[in-house]
Amino acid sequence: MNKALYALLLLLPPSATWPITPRPPILRPYDPPPTPYAKGHRGVDLSAPPGTPVRSPAPATVTFAGRIAGRGVLTLELHDTGTPPLHTTYEPVLPQVTKGDTLTEGQLVATTEPTGSHCTTPCLHWGLKQGDTYLNPLSLLPRSLPRLLPYLDTPRNTIPTAASATTPGSSTPSSIRRTAESTTP
């Protein structure tokens, strides 16, 4: 991915709203093509039975609401996302909004249709694009905090524990006590 686009996505405040709530299973992940015309999956497929409400993931303006090749399609231009702005697309849907409507985060914009999807089971295809570049729509969502796991090759007896790091009669590890004592005037 273009480094400038990636940096922009990291600077954007991620939305707290999935287009479908509660968070649906991902049936097929984003799989960018190596070249613009190569095979790939330019979005994510979310499990969604027909009639599932679809919501705007962020403040946006509707730029398209209609049918393409027999499928209901909805495209939103996300506000304050740079130049060119980010566009997110949903299909197959029955739009509940019209071109030019201004939306708030979490606002109902469509419901999923029973037919017209490329999925083998009912789904919502969710895409994200900036200019001519396809991006992973999951990058709009809040990022979880990393979790650190123990280093597996470290022998067990060399990993200090709270119990082994305390002095008799104290429940505070000595490293914490030393830090506190060194900062006390």
C-alpha positions as CSV (number, residue, x, y, z in Angstrom):
1,M,0.0,0.0,0.0
2,N,1.1,3.5,-0.7
3,K,3.0,4.8,2.4
4,A,1.2,8.2,2.4
5,L,-2.2,6.5,2.3
6,Y,-1.2,4.1,5.1
7,A,0.0,7.1,7.2
8,L,-3.3,8.9,6.5
9,L,-5.3,5.9,7.7
10,L,-3.2,5.7,10.9
11,L,-3.9,9.4,11.6
12,L,-7.6,9.2,11.1
13,P,-9.6,8.7,14.2
14,P,-11.0,5.2,13.7
15,S,-14.8,4.8,13.9
16,A,-16.4,2.9,16.6
17,T,-19.2,1.7,14.3
18,W,-19.2,-1.5,12.3
19,P,-21.7,-1.2,9.3
20,I,-23.5,-4.2,10.9
21,T,-24.0,-4.7,14.6
22,P,-23.3,-6.7,16.5
23,R,-19.9,-7.3,15.0
24,P,-20.5,-9.9,12.2
25,P,-18.3,-12.8,11.3
26,I,-15.9,-12.1,8.3
27,L,-16.6,-14.6,5.6
28,R,-13.8,-13.4,3.2
29,P,-11.0,-10.9,4.1
30,Y,-9.5,-8.1,2.1
31,D,-7.0,-9.6,-0.4
32,P,-5.5,-6.7,-2.5
33,P,-4.5,-7.6,-6.0
34,P,-0.8,-7.2,-6.8
35,T,-1.7,-5.0,-9.8
36,P,-4.7,-2.8,-10.5
37,Y,-6.3,-5.4,-13.0
38,A,-5.2,-8.6,-11.2
39,K,-7.3,-11.1,-9.3
40,G,-8.0,-10.1,-5.7
41,H,-10.8,-9.3,-3.2
42,R,-11.2,-5.5,-3.0
43,G,-13.2,-5.5,0.3
44,V,-14.4,-7.7,3.0
45,D,-17.5,-9.9,3.1
46,L,-19.5,-9.8,6.3
47,S,-22.0,-12.4,7.2
48,A,-25.5,-10.8,7.0
49,P,-28.9,-12.4,6.5
50,P,-31.3,-10.7,4.2
51,G,-32.9,-7.6,5.8
52,T,-29.9,-6.9,8.1
53,P,-29.6,-3.1,8.9
54,V,-26.5,-1.5,7.5
55,R,-25.2,1.7,9.1
56,S,-22.7,4.4,8.2
57,P,-19.4,3.7,9.8
58,A,-18.6,7.5,10.1
59,P,-20.0,10.9,9.2
60,A,-20.5,10.8,5.4
61,T,-22.4,12.0,2.3
62,V,-24.2,9.6,0.0
63,T,-22.6,9.8,-3.5
64,F,-24.5,6.8,-5.0
65,A,-27.6,4.9,-4.1
66,G,-29.0,2.6,-6.8
67,R,-28.6,-0.6,-8.8
68,I,-25.6,-1.7,-10.7
69,A,-25.8,-5.0,-12.7
70,G,-28.9,-6.0,-10.8
71,R,-27.4,-5.4,-7.4
72,G,-28.3,-2.7,-4.9
73,V,-25.2,-0.6,-4.3
74,L,-24.6,2.3,-1.9
75,T,-21.5,4.5,-1.9
76,L,-20.6,7.0,0.9
77,E,-18.0,9.7,0.9
78,L,-16.5,9.9,4.4
79,H,-16.1,13.4,5.8
80,D,-12.7,14.9,6.6
81,T,-10.6,12.1,5.2
82,G,-8.2,14.0,2.9
83,T,-7.9,14.6,-0.8
84,P,-9.1,12.5,-2.5
85,P,-11.6,11.6,0.2
86,L,-12.3,8.0,1.3
87,H,-15.4,6.3,-0.2
88,T,-17.0,3.2,1.3
89,T,-19.3,0.9,-0.7
90,Y,-21.9,-1.7,0.3
91,E,-23.6,-4.4,-1.8
92,P,-26.1,-6.0,-2.2
93,V,-28.3,-3.6,-0.3
94,L,-31.6,-1.8,-0.5
95,P,-30.6,1.8,0.2
96,Q,-32.7,3.8,2.7
97,V,-31.0,7.1,1.8
98,T,-30.6,9.0,-1.4
99,K,-27.7,10.8,-3.2
100,G,-26.7,14.0,-1.4
101,D,-28.0,12.9,2.0
102,T,-25.6,13.9,4.9
103,L,-25.2,11.1,7.4
104,T,-24.0,10.7,11.0
105,E,-22.0,7.8,12.3
106,G,-24.2,4.8,13.0
107,Q,-27.1,6.1,11.0
108,L,-29.2,3.5,9.2
109,V,-28.4,3.7,5.5
110,A,-29.6,0.4,4.0
111,T,-30.7,-3.2,4.6
112,T,-29.1,-6.2,3.0
113,E,-30.9,-7.8,0.0
114,P,-31.5,-11.6,-0.3
115,T,-29.9,-12.0,-3.7
116,G,-27.2,-10.5,-5.9
117,S,-24.2,-11.2,-3.8
118,H,-21.0,-13.0,-4.9
119,C,-20.9,-14.9,-1.6
120,T,-22.0,-18.5,-1.2
121,T,-24.1,-17.5,1.9
122,P,-25.9,-14.2,2.5
123,C,-23.4,-11.4,3.1
124,L,-22.6,-7.8,2.8
125,H,-19.6,-6.8,0.7
126,W,-17.9,-3.8,2.2
127,G,-15.3,-1.9,0.2
128,L,-13.1,1.1,0.8
129,K,-11.4,3.3,-1.8
130,Q,-9.3,6.5,-2.0
131,G,-9.1,7.8,-5.5
132,D,-8.3,4.7,-7.6
133,T,-6.7,2.8,-4.7
134,Y,-8.6,0.1,-2.9
135,L,-8.0,-0.2,0.9
136,N,-9.0,-2.5,3.7
137,P,-12.3,-1.3,5.1
138,L,-11.4,-2.8,8.5
139,S,-8.8,-0.1,8.8
140,L,-11.6,2.3,9.6
141,L,-12.5,0.4,12.8
142,P,-10.9,0.9,16.2
143,R,-7.6,-0.9,16.6
144,S,-7.3,-3.1,19.6
145,L,-4.3,-2.7,22.0
146,P,-1.5,-5.1,21.5
147,R,-1.1,-7.9,24.0
148,L,2.3,-9.1,25.0
149,L,2.9,-12.8,25.3
150,P,5.7,-14.5,27.3
151,Y,8.8,-15.3,25.4
152,L,8.5,-19.0,24.9
153,D,12.3,-19.9,24.8
154,T,13.1,-18.3,28.1
155,P,13.7,-20.8,30.9
156,R,10.9,-20.6,33.5
157,N,13.3,-20.1,36.4
158,T,14.8,-16.9,34.9
159,I,11.5,-15.1,34.6
160,P,11.0,-13.1,37.8
161,T,7.7,-13.3,39.5
162,A,6.1,-10.9,42.0
163,A,6.6,-13.4,44.7
164,S,10.3,-13.9,44.0
165,A,11.0,-10.2,43.6
166,T,9.7,-9.2,47.0
167,T,11.6,-9.0,50.2
168,P,10.3,-10.9,53.3
169,G,7.5,-9.0,55.0
170,S,6.7,-6.9,51.9
171,S,4.2,-7.5,49.1
172,T,5.7,-4.9,46.8
173,P,8.2,-6.1,44.3
174,S,11.7,-4.8,45.0
175,S,12.1,-3.2,41.6
176,I,8.9,-1.1,42.1
177,R,10.0,-0.3,45.7
178,R,13.4,0.9,44.5
179,T,11.8,3.1,41.8
180,A,9.5,4.6,44.3
181,E,12.3,5.2,46.8
182,S,14.6,6.8,44.3
183,T,12.0,9.3,43.2
184,T,11.0,10.3,46.8
185,P,12.8,13.5,47.9
